[in-house]
Amino acid sequence: MAISNSTTTNDLQAYRASVLHFSNDPAFHQQAFAWHEDGLLIIRGGKVQAAGDYAQLHASLPEGCVVHDYRGKLIMPGFIDTHIHYPQTDMIASPAPGLLPWLDTYTFPTERKFADPAHAGEVAHFFIKELLRCGTTTAMVYCTVHPESVEAFFAESEARNLRMVAGKVMMDRNCPDFLRDTAESGARESEDLIKKWHKRGRQLYAITPRFAPTSSEAQMQLAGELARAYPDTYLQTHVAENTDEVAWVKSLFPQARSYMDVYDHYGMLRPRSMYAHCIWLDDADRVRMAETQSAVSFCPTSNLFLGSGLFDFERADALQVPLSMATDVGGGTSFSMLQTMNEAYKVARMGGTYLPALRVLPATLGGARSMQLEGTIGNFVAGAEADALLPTYCSAPV
């Protein structure tokens, strides 16, 4: 069961269980996590007050404080999914011979329906319930080209007081007319949504050009200008997922050194930028990502399902590129980050890399760091927002 600020009050709450959270990346630090077999998590006013051994912390509780007893079970921070498409919920795991025909056959017709606010609201409601059911308390979410889809998503997230990042897709070419904006309207509508939703409560906005092939040079220019005008917003897009896609980008932007260089040219590599997939990069691309603190969103389930390729952990680690993990529903076949970790392990082995369990588990702090939100979400440091995964069964208070 996932809980977040939405379910807390100003009253003190205490949970006794095994407690696990991360303070560093296990790939680079031996002491990267805290494990308390008989632990205590203390929450006040939606924020973590303390997390540690029960024997050391229980005396700090005021007389009469109820301690919810989960002994024998595990509490950890909520999962963070850094790349997911809520409009693709109804077409999850639709088969296709590759990324580009998958978009044409399933994705674009499905997204057409999100001009209808009622439909968008119904899907957003189910989508967020499914995220929470799978333990995901924060996600970076693609809406559709329709501003109505963004309004519906943020309204549902705000009603639950969740911390979510989302944005209107910008797409002015190489797509059906019914999903096409213009460079000017895409930028104008995005800016209006930024002004309304960014940092409204726990909501955050992401400037969202779908991917380079579906944005003209004029739209890419305006998206980069928005990113500079609003530097504390997020930016999310796709890059180097599929070899056919990479070749297409080369034909559309022949002056660019690489696919990633297209985004760099328009000023889109920066902190709080999230690039999904990053399979077919070279080391020059990875160096630029590390220099600019642009993050990878690794999507193993969808990469396997669509046959896109295997992510290169060895080179990403060697160049210390910020790395997070994501389900990429609906190309990904499950909302579960645990299932995504399972697939990540297999992708690594097929690519000649071994990932210990502790390396794939931090779909918590890794996501928070990639999103520049460490200290806000992702672990149980004092003052962090109290987004946590609790067992579904609790015995009598102690």
C-alpha positions in Angstrom: 0.0 0.0 0.0 1.3 3.5 -0.9 0.8 6.4 1.4 1.7 10.0 0.7 1.2 13.4 2.2 -2.4 13.0 1.1 -3.1 10.6 3.9 -1.3 12.3 6.7 -2.4 14.9 9.2 -0.7 17.2 11.6 -0.9 14.5 14.3 2.2 12.4 15.0 2.2 8.9 13.4 4.5 6.1 14.1 5.1 2.8 12.2 7.1 -0.1 13.5 8.5 -2.5 10.9 11.7 -3.3 9.1 12.8 0.0 7.5 14.9 0.3 4.4 16.0 3.5 2.5 18.9 4.8 0.5 21.4 7.6 1.1 23.6 7.0 -1.9 23.9 5.1 -5.2 25.1 1.5 -4.5 26.9 1.5 -7.8 29.5 3.9 -6.4 29.2 3.8 -2.6 29.6 0.8 -0.2 27.5 2.4 2.5 24.6 3.4 0.4 21.6 2.4 2.5 20.2 2.2 6.0 18.5 -1.0 7.2 16.7 -1.3 10.5 15.4 -4.8 11.0 13.2 -3.6 13.9 12.7 0.0 12.9 10.5 2.9 13.5 9.3 5.6 11.1 7.9 8.7 12.7 5.8 11.2 10.7 4.4 14.5 11.6 2.5 16.9 9.4 3.2 14.9 6.3 7.0 15.1 6.8 9.5 12.5 8.1 10.5 13.3 11.7 12.8 10.3 12.2 13.6 6.9 10.9 15.8 4.4 12.7 16.0 1.6 15.2 12.9 1.1 17.3 15.0 0.6 20.4 16.6 4.0 20.0 13.6 6.0 18.9 10.5 4.7 20.7 11.4 6.6 23.9 11.1 9.9 22.0 7.4 9.3 21.3 5.0 11.2 23.5 2.9 9.3 26.0 -0.2 7.8 24.3 1.2 7.9 20.8 -0.2 4.9 18.9 2.5 2.8 17.2 1.2 0.8 14.2 2.8 -2.6 14.3 4.1 -4.0 11.0 6.8 -6.2 12.5 8.0 -8.9 10.1 7.1 -6.6 7.2 9.0 -3.9 5.3 8.5 -0.1 5.0 10.4 1.8 2.3 10.0 5.1 0.4 7.4 5.2 -2.4 8.6 4.3 -5.9 9.4 7.0 -8.4 8.6 6.3 -12.1 10.4 8.8 -14.3 8.7 8.1 -17.6 5.1 7.0 -18.2 2.2 7.9 -20.5 -1.2 8.1 -18.8 -3.2 8.3 -22.1 -1.7 4.9 -23.1 -3.3 3.1 -20.1 -6.0 1.5 -22.3 -3.6 0.3 -24.9 -0.9 -1.2 -22.6 1.1 -4.0 -24.2 -0.4 -3.7 -27.7 1.9 -5.7 -30.0 3.7 -4.1 -33.0 6.9 -4.9 -35.0 8.6 -1.8 -33.6 8.3 1.7 -32.1 7.2 3.7 -35.2 4.4 1.3 -36.4 3.3 1.0 -32.7 2.8 4.8 -32.6 0.9 4.9 -35.8 -1.3 1.8 -35.1 -2.1 2.3 -31.4 -0.8 5.4 -29.7 -2.0 8.2 -31.9 -5.6 6.9 -32.3 -5.8 6.3 -28.6 -4.5 9.8 -27.7 -7.1 11.4 -30.0 -9.8 10.7 -27.3 -8.1 13.0 -24.8 -9.6 16.2 -26.3 -12.7 15.1 -24.3 -12.2 16.3 -20.6 -14.6 13.6 -19.3 -12.6 10.8 -20.9 -9.3 12.3 -19.8 -10.6 12.6 -16.2 -11.8 9.0 -16.2 -8.5 7.6 -17.4 -6.5 9.9 -15.1 -8.5 8.6 -12.1 -7.9 5.0 -13.0 -4.2 5.6 -13.9 -3.4 7.3 -10.5 -5.2 4.5 -8.6 -3.1 2.0 -10.5 0.1 3.8 -9.7 -0.7 3.9 -6.0 -1.7 0.2 -6.0 1.7 -0.6 -7.4 3.5 1.5 -4.9 4.4 4.5 -7.1 3.9 7.8 -5.3 5.7 10.1 -7.8 5.9 9.9 -11.6 6.9 12.0 -14.6 3.9 11.8 -16.9 3.2 12.5 -20.5 -0.3 13.8 -21.3 -1.4 14.4 -24.9 -1.3 17.4 -27.2 -4.6 18.5 -25.7 -4.4 21.0 -22.8 -7.6 19.3 -21.5 -5.6 16.1 -20.8 -3.1 18.1 -18.6 -5.9 19.8 -16.7 -7.6 16.4 -16.0 -4.4 14.8 -14.8 -3.3 17.6 -12.5 -6.8 17.9 -11.1 -6.8 14.2 -10.1 -3.3 14.4 -8.7 -4.1 17.6 -6.7 -7.2 16.1 -5.3 -5.0 13.3 -3.8 -2.2 15.8 -2.8 0.4 13.7 -4.8 3.7 15.0 -6.0 3.5 14.5 -9.8 5.2 16.0 -12.8 3.3 16.2 -16.1 3.1 18.2 -19.3 1.3 18.7 -22.6 2.9 17.0 -25.6 4.2 19.4 -28.2 3.9 17.9 -31.7 3.6 20.0 -34.9 4.7 17.6 -37.7 4.9 13.9 -38.7 1.8 13.0 -36.8 -2.0 12.9 -37.6 -3.7 16.2 -38.1 -6.0 15.5 -35.1 -3.0 15.5 -32.8 -1.1 18.4 -34.3 -0.5 21.7 -32.7 1.7 24.5 -34.1 5.0 25.8 -32.9 3.3 28.9 -31.5 0.2 27.2 -30.0 2.2 24.5 -28.4 4.5 27.0 -26.7 1.6 29.3 -25.7 -0.5 26.5 -24.3 2.5 25.1 -22.4 3.3 28.4 -20.9 -0.3 28.9 -19.8 -0.2 25.5 -18.1 3.2 26.3 -16.5 1.7 29.5 -15.0 -1.4 27.6 -13.7 0.1 24.4 -12.4 3.9 24.5 -11.8 4.5 24.5 -8.0 0.8 24.6 -7.3 0.8 22.5 -4.2 2.8 19.4 -5.0 2.3 19.6 -8.8 5.2 20.3 -11.1 5.3 21.0 -14.9 7.4 19.4 -17.6 7.9 21.0 -21.0 7.2 18.0 -23.3 8.2 17.9 -26.9 7.3 14.3 -27.7 10.5 13.6 -29.6 12.5 15.4 -32.2 10.8 13.8 -35.3 7.4 15.2 -34.4 8.6 18.8 -33.7 9.7 21.2 -36.3 12.8 23.3 -35.9 10.6 26.2 -34.9 8.9 24.2 -32.2 12.2 22.9 -30.9 13.4 26.5 -30.7 10.4 27.6 -28.8 10.6 24.6 -26.4 14.2 25.5 -25.7 13.2 29.1 -25.1 10.5 28.0 -22.6 13.1 25.8 -20.8 15.4 28.9 -20.4 12.5 31.2 -19.4 11.3 28.7 -16.7 14.5 27.0 -15.5 12.9 25.4 -12.5 10.4 23.5 -14.7 11.2 20.0 -15.9 11.8 19.0 -19.5 10.9 15.5 -20.7 11.3 13.8 -24.1 12.5 10.6 -25.9 15.9 9.9 -27.4 17.7 7.1 -29.2 15.1 4.4 -28.4 15.1 2.6 -31.7 17.5 2.4 -34.7 14.9 3.3 -37.2 14.0 6.3 -35.1 17.7 7.3 -34.9 18.0 7.1 -38.7 14.8 9.2 -39.1 16.2 11.9 -36.9 19.4 12.0 -38.9 17.4 12.6 -42.1 15.4 15.4 -40.4 18.3 17.1 -38.7 21.4 16.4 -40.9 23.4 19.1 -39.4 23.3 17.5 -35.9 26.2 15.3 -34.8 23.8 12.9 -33.1 20.2 12.6 -31.9 21.1 13.9 -28.5 22.9 16.8 -30.2 19.6 18.0 -31.7 18.3 18.6 -28.1 21.6 20.2 -27.1 21.5 22.6 -30.0 18.1 24.0 -28.7 19.3 24.3 -25.1 17.4 21.4 -23.7 20.2 19.6 -21.8 20.0 20.9 -18.3 19.2 19.9 -14.7 15.6 18.6 -14.4 15.6 17.3 -18.0 14.7 13.6 -18.4 15.5 11.6 -21.5 13.7 8.3 -21.9 15.6 5.3 -23.3 19.1 6.5 -24.3 19.9 3.1 -25.8 21.7 4.2 -29.0 24.0 6.9 -27.6 27.7 7.3 -27.9 30.1 8.4 -25.2 30.1 12.0 -26.5 26.4 12.1 -25.8 26.9 10.6 -22.3 29.6 13.1 -21.4 27.2 15.9 -22.3 24.5 14.4 -20.2 26.8 14.1 -17.2 28.1 17.7 -17.7 24.6 19.2 -17.9 23.0 16.8 -15.3 20.5 15.7 -17.8 19.1 12.3 -16.7 18.4 9.0 -18.3 15.1 7.3 -17.8 15.8 3.6 -18.3 12.7 1.7 -19.5 13.6 -2.0 -19.6 10.2 -3.4 -20.0 9.2 -1.4 -23.0 12.6 -1.7 -24.5 12.2 -5.5 -24.5 8.6 -5.5 -25.5 9.2 -3.3 -28.6 12.5 -4.9 -29.4 14.3 -1.5 -29.1 17.6 -2.7 -27.7 19.6 -3.1 -24.5 20.7 -0.2 -22.3 24.5 0.0 -21.8 25.0 0.2 -18.0 28.8 -0.1 -18.2 29.2 3.1 -20.2 26.6 5.0 -18.3 28.2 4.1 -15.0 31.7 4.8 -16.3 30.7 8.4 -17.3 28.4 8.8 -14.3 25.3 9.8 -16.2 22.3 10.5 -13.8 20.2 7.3 -14.1 16.6 6.5 -13.1 14.1 3.8 -14.0 10.6 3.8 -15.5 7.8 1.6 -16.6 7.0 3.5 -19.8 3.4 2.3 -19.9 1.9 1.7 -22.4 5.0 0.4 -24.3 5.9 -1.0 -21.0 3.7 -3.9 -20.0 3.3 -3.3 -16.3 2.7 -0.4 -13.9 4.8 -2.2 -11.3 8.3 -0.8 -10.6 9.1 -4.2 -9.0 8.4 -5.9 -12.3 10.4 -3.2 -14.0 13.4 -3.9 -11.7 13.1 -7.6 -12.6 13.4 -6.7 -16.3 16.3 -4.3 -15.6 18.3 -7.2 -14.1 17.7 -9.3 -17.3 18.6 -6.4 -19.6 21.9 -5.9 -17.7 22.7 -9.6 -17.8 22.0 -9.8 -21.6 24.4 -6.8 -22.0 27.2 -8.5 -20.0 26.6 -6.5 -16.8 25.5 -7.9 -13.4 23.3 -5.8 -11.2 23.1 -6.8 -7.5 19.7 -6.5 -5.9 20.6 -3.3 -4.1 21.6 -1.8 -7.4 18.2 -2.2 -9.0 16.2 -1.5 -5.9 16.7 2.3 -5.6 13.8 3.2 -7.8 13.5 5.7 -5.0 16.5 7.8 -4.4 17.8 7.4 -7.9 14.6 8.9 -9.3 14.7 11.7 -6.8 18.3 12.6 -7.6 17.6 12.5 -11.3 14.7 14.8 -10.8 16.7 17.2 -8.5 14.3 16.3 -5.6 16.7 14.6 -3.2 15.7 15.7 0.3 12.1 16.2 -0.8 11.2 12.6 -1.8 13.1 9.3 -2.3 14.2 8.5 1.2 13.4 9.0 4.9 15.8 11.8 5.9 14.3 14.2 8.4 12.1 16.8 6.7 11.4 14.7 3.6 7.9 14.3 2.4 6.3 11.2 3.9 5.7 9.2 0.8 6.1 5.6 1.9 5.1 2.0 1.1 3.4 0.2 3.9 2.2 -3.4 4.1 -1.5 -3.9 3.5 -2.0 -5.6 6.8 -1.3 -4.2 10.2 -1.8 -6.0 13.6 -2.9 -4.3 16.7 -1.1 -1.1 17.8 1.7 -1.5 20.3 
